[in-house]
Amino acid sequence: MLVSELLLVGLAGLMIAQIIARFVFDYDFEIAEEYSAYLLAALSFISLAVGQAYDAYHRVEMVQARLSPRGRLLSALIFDLLTLAFVLLLLGYFLQLIWSSWTSGNISLTMAGTPLWIPQLSLPIGMTCFALVLARTVLRDWRALSQARAA
């Protein structure tokens, strides 16, 4: 969560600096839009794990309400396992993307010429954190389902 907070503060700070520079000093940071986009993407991916850790994502309550308590636990376990599989698949694709950017020397088309693998690192970092939190959630679901079977 700290990294997400720092990214948000950095994004807001960069935007405020750009606004002040434009309207007060009539100066334009040419990299502000590019780096704001990088920070926003990084914030989006890094914060996925935080949302999962705080159980902030939506559930289909209409379906969940019709299930038994054990059915709800089983449904949560299956959903979390499918989500984990999807996240791991995305992680593999993101690693391939970074490797491709690294080996081909892709850079941004702006004056900054940022090597694209640098901002792309936030994708696998975010997915790895998300996968770890999801794995913890799956273990929690498994324990809860095991205890429900025993009761």
N, C-alpha and C positions, 0 to 999 in steps of 0.2 A: 504494500500500500504506500510505503514511503516513496518508492520510485515513481509510482503513479502521481503522487502529490507533487513531487519535484518536476515531473514532466509538465503537469498542469501549470505550475507556477512559472516554469520556463516559457511555456507557450504564451501565457498571459503577459509575461514580462516582455517578450519579443514583440507581441502585438501592440502593447502600450508604447514601447520605445519607437516602433514604426509610426504610430499615430502622432506622437509628440514630434518626432523628427520631420514628418511631412507637414504638419499644420503650424508648427512653431518655427522651425528652422528651414522650411522648404527644401528638405533633403530626403532622399529616398534610399533606404537600405535595400540594395538590389537582391539581397539574399533572404530578406524577411519572409516573403511568400513561400519560397522553397523550404526553408527550415521550419516554418510554421506547419507546413504540410507534413514534414518528416516527424515533427513532435506530435502532431495529432494522430498520425498512424501508429507511432510508438505507444502513445497513451492508450489507444484503442486496444492494441494487442497485449500490452503489459497489464492492463486493468482487468482482463478476462479472469485471471486467477483470483483477483480480489472479489469480484462478483460471485464467483463460485464458492469461495471460502465463506462468504457471508450469506450464502443461499439466497441470492438476490434475483435469480432468474425465474421466469414465469413457469408455472406448471399448468397443465390443462385441468383445472379444478372440476369442471363438469364431468370429466371422465373419472378423475381420482375419487370424487365423492361417491360414485356408484360402486367402487371397489371395496372389498373387505380390508381391514387393516393389513393383513398379510399380503393381499393383492396390491395394495399401495406400495408396500415395501418392495415387492417383486418388480412392480412397474418402475419404481425409482432405480432399482439396481440395473434392470435391462436398459433403461434410458441412459443411465450414467456410463454403462459399458459401451453402448453404441457411440455416445459422445466421445469417450476416450479413444475408441478406434478411429473415429473421424479426425480427432485432433492429432493423433499420431500420423495419420495419412497426410494431413496438411503439413505437419512438421517435416516429413520427408520431402514434400514438394518445395517447401521454403528453403530447406538446405540445398536442394538442387539449384534453386534460383540463385542463391548466394554464390554457390560454386561457379555457376555459369557467368555471373556478373564479375566475379573475381578473375576467372581465367580469361575472359574476353576483354577485361579492362574497361567495362562500361562506366561512363561518367555521366553526370547530369548535363543537360544541354543549356545550362545557365552559365553565367560568368564565373560562378563559384567552381564549377567543374567537379563537384563532389563525386568521388567513387561510389557507385550505387550500392555496393555491398555493405557500406557502412550504415546507412539508414535501414537497409534491409535486415540487418542483424536483429532489430527489434521484433521481427516476425517469429523467428525460431526461439528467441529468448522468451517471448510472451507465450508461445505455444508450449514450450517446455514447462514453464511455471504452471500453466493451465493444466497440463497433463499430470503434473505432480499433485496438484490440488484435487483433480478428478480422481486420481488413484486413491488418495486419502478418502474421498467421498465414497468410492466403490467399497473400500474396506469397511467404512462405517455402515453402509447399506448392507453389506454381507453379514456383519456382526448383528445388526438389528434383525435381519431376516432369520439368522440362526437362532437368536433368542426367541423370536416369535414361534419358530417351529418347536422349540423346546418347551414352551409354555402351553 
